[in-house]
Amino acid sequence: MAIWTHYYIPQTLDEALSLLCREPQSKAIAGGTDLLLELQQGRHPPVRTLVDLSQIAALQRLEMSQGALWIGASVPLNRVIAWPPVRHFATALCEAISLIGGPQVRNVATLGGNVAHALPAADGAIALLALDAQVLVASPEGQRLQPLLACYAGPGKTALQRAEIIVAFQVPACEKEEASAFRRVMRPQGVAIAIENMGIWLRRKDERIEDIRIAVGPSGPMPFRARQTEQVLRGKPLDEETLAEAEKVLKSEARFRTSPHRATAEYRYHLAGVLLRQTLQTAWERTQLNFAEELGPLSVKG
Ligand SMILES: Cc1cc2nc3c(=O)[nH]c(=O)nc-3n(C[C@H](O)[C@H](O)[C@H](O)COP(=O)(O)OP(=O)(O)OC[C@H]3O[C@@H](n4cnc5c(N)ncnc54)[C@H](O)[C@@H]3O)c2cc1C
C-alpha cells in the first residue's frame, strides 16, 4: 500500500513553502531516513503529500562568511563532513556527523532532518547546541534566525509549523584558543540513537577555561545545555578538583532516565562523568593546535 499520494520536487524555497501551505496533510522530506521509517512503521500520522527539499539551492549552501559556517539544511551529511571548514572550525559537529548511521545513511540524511525530527539525543543536534548554532527558518511570512532550542517542543516534537522549513545552520567558527569535541556511547549493536552523547566547546586562556558550553543527550525532553556545570568550570584550571566538582554538578542537574532498549538511568549517570572528563580533555588539548591538519584522525565511522 502506498504511504503517500503525491510527491513534489520543488526547485525553489517559495515553491516548497506554497506546496506545504496549499496541500492538506503535506510534509517536508529530505533524506527520508527518519520520516520514511516512521511512515512505514505506522508511527507517524498519515501523509498525503511529500515535499522533497533536496533540489532547492538555498538549502544546499556550504559557505564560510563573517566568522561563521553556513551549512544548508539539506546538504547530505557525507558532503558536510567532506567540507574542510567543518573539520577545522566546528570539529565537534564533524565528529558527531561522522558517527551517524553508516555511509549509506549519511549519503542522504541531513542536518535539517536530524534537528526537525527533534530527538533529545540526535548526534548532530547535540553538537550544534554545544557550538551555539543558530537556525535560519523560512515561513510564508519570511525568514528568521533563531536559537537551536527554539526548534523543539518536546521529545520527538518539533516547534516548527508544517509550512516552516529549516534553510541553514549558522555555526560560529572556532577562533584561536577555542576548540570543540564530541563523544557518545552506543549499544554495541546500536545504529540509531546513542545511550548518551556529549558535545563541548571551550575557550582556553592563561591555562584556565575562560568560557565553555556543554550539551548532553538524552537528558530531558530536548537537547540539554548543562549550564550549572558550565558555570562551575568557567575561570578554572582543568585539574582534578575542578573535574570532580563539575562531575558532581552535572550529575545533579542532568535528568537521565531508564529506557528499556538502551540503558538504566544509573548507568547513564555514571557515563555522564566519563563523557565529561573525556570530551573536556579532548577539547582542552585541541585548543593548542594551530592547524586542523594536526587534529589527527577523528572517530569517523566507515
Ligand atoms: C540505520 C540508521 C542509523 C541512524 N543512525 C543515527 C545516529 O547514529 N545518530 C543520529 O543522530 N541519527 C541516526 N539516524 C537517524 C537519521 O538518519 C538522522 O536523524 C537524519 O539526520 C535525519 O535526516 P533526514 O534528511 O533523513 O530526515 P527526514 O527523514 O527526511 O526528515 C525527518 C523529519 O524532519 C523534517 N525535515 C527534514 N528536513 C527539514 C527541513 N529542512 N526543514 C523542516 N523540516 C525538515 C521532516 O518533515 C521529518 O519530520 C539513523 C537512521 C537510520 C535509518
PDBQT file of the ligand as one rigid body, heavy atoms in Angstrom, charges set to zero:
ROOT
HETATM    1  C1  LIG A 401      20.165   2.955  10.016  1.00  0.00    +0.000 C 
HETATM    2  C2  LIG A 401      20.038   4.325  10.633  1.00  0.00    +0.000 A 
HETATM    3  C3  LIG A 401      21.010   4.760  11.514  1.00  0.00    +0.000 A 
HETATM    4  C4  LIG A 401      20.907   6.019  12.111  1.00  0.00    +0.000 A 
HETATM    5  N1  LIG A 401      21.881   6.422  12.980  1.00  0.00    +0.000 NA
HETATM    6  C5  LIG A 401      21.784   7.597  13.595  1.00  0.00    +0.000 A 
HETATM    7  C6  LIG A 401      22.789   8.034  14.518  1.00  0.00    +0.000 A 
HETATM    8  O1  LIG A 401      23.760   7.327  14.788  1.00  0.00    +0.000 OA
HETATM    9  N2  LIG A 401      22.642   9.253  15.108  1.00  0.00    +0.000 N 
HETATM   10  C7  LIG A 401      21.573  10.078  14.836  1.00  0.00    +0.000 A 
HETATM   11  O2  LIG A 401      21.501  11.172  15.380  1.00  0.00    +0.000 OA
HETATM   12  N3  LIG A 401      20.610   9.701  13.958  1.00  0.00    +0.000 NA
HETATM   13  C8  LIG A 401      20.679   8.499  13.344  1.00  0.00    +0.000 A 
HETATM   14  N4  LIG A 401      19.699   8.099  12.463  1.00  0.00    +0.000 N 
HETATM   15  C9  LIG A 401      18.560   8.971  12.239  1.00  0.00    +0.000 C 
HETATM   16  C10 LIG A 401      18.624   9.830  10.950  1.00  0.00    +0.000 C 
HETATM   17  O3  LIG A 401      19.444   9.309   9.961  1.00  0.00    +0.000 OA
HETATM   18  C11 LIG A 401      19.026  11.276  11.222  1.00  0.00    +0.000 C 
HETATM   19  O4  LIG A 401      18.181  11.860  12.189  1.00  0.00    +0.000 OA
HETATM   20  C12 LIG A 401      18.988  12.123   9.914  1.00  0.00    +0.000 C 
HETATM   21  O5  LIG A 401      19.849  13.208  10.128  1.00  0.00    +0.000 OA
HETATM   22  C13 LIG A 401      17.608  12.628   9.502  1.00  0.00    +0.000 C 
HETATM   23  O6  LIG A 401      17.722  13.393   8.305  1.00  0.00    +0.000 OA
HETATM   24  P1  LIG A 401      16.831  13.115   7.006  1.00  0.00    +0.000 P 
HETATM   25  O7  LIG A 401      17.257  14.100   5.988  1.00  0.00    +0.000 OA
HETATM   26  O8  LIG A 401      16.860  11.692   6.619  1.00  0.00    +0.000 OA
HETATM   27  O9  LIG A 401      15.376  13.480   7.587  1.00  0.00    +0.000 OA
HETATM   28  P2  LIG A 401      13.944  13.046   7.032  1.00  0.00    +0.000 P 
HETATM   29  O10 LIG A 401      13.676  11.644   7.429  1.00  0.00    +0.000 OA
HETATM   30  O11 LIG A 401      13.768  13.402   5.606  1.00  0.00    +0.000 OA
HETATM   31  O12 LIG A 401      13.038  14.035   7.888  1.00  0.00    +0.000 OA
HETATM   32  C14 LIG A 401      12.943  13.924   9.291  1.00  0.00    +0.000 C 
HETATM   33  C15 LIG A 401      11.959  14.980   9.807  1.00  0.00    +0.000 C 
HETATM   34  O13 LIG A 401      12.499  16.269   9.581  1.00  0.00    +0.000 OA
HETATM   35  C16 LIG A 401      11.632  17.059   8.757  1.00  0.00    +0.000 C 
HETATM   36  N5  LIG A 401      12.544  17.852   7.923  1.00  0.00    +0.000 N 
HETATM   37  C17 LIG A 401      13.571  17.387   7.164  1.00  0.00    +0.000 A 
HETATM   38  N6  LIG A 401      14.253  18.423   6.642  1.00  0.00    +0.000 NA
HETATM   39  C18 LIG A 401      13.640  19.558   7.074  1.00  0.00    +0.000 A 
HETATM   40  C19 LIG A 401      13.879  20.958   6.881  1.00  0.00    +0.000 A 
HETATM   41  N7  LIG A 401      14.909  21.417   6.143  1.00  0.00    +0.000 N 
HETATM   42  N8  LIG A 401      13.040  21.847   7.470  1.00  0.00    +0.000 NA
HETATM   43  C20 LIG A 401      12.000  21.407   8.232  1.00  0.00    +0.000 A 
HETATM   44  N9  LIG A 401      11.729  20.110   8.453  1.00  0.00    +0.000 NA
HETATM   45  C21 LIG A 401      12.540  19.199   7.886  1.00  0.00    +0.000 A 
HETATM   46  C22 LIG A 401      10.741  16.072   8.017  1.00  0.00    +0.000 C 
HETATM   47  O14 LIG A 401       9.491  16.635   7.703  1.00  0.00    +0.000 OA
HETATM   48  C23 LIG A 401      10.613  14.966   9.076  1.00  0.00    +0.000 C 
HETATM   49  O15 LIG A 401       9.630  15.323  10.024  1.00  0.00    +0.000 OA
HETATM   50  C24 LIG A 401      19.793   6.853  11.835  1.00  0.00    +0.000 A 
HETATM   51  C25 LIG A 401      18.814   6.408  10.928  1.00  0.00    +0.000 A 
HETATM   52  C26 LIG A 401      18.927   5.161  10.331  1.00  0.00    +0.000 A 
HETATM   53  C27 LIG A 401      17.871   4.724   9.359  1.00  0.00    +0.000 C 
ENDROOT
TORSDOF 0
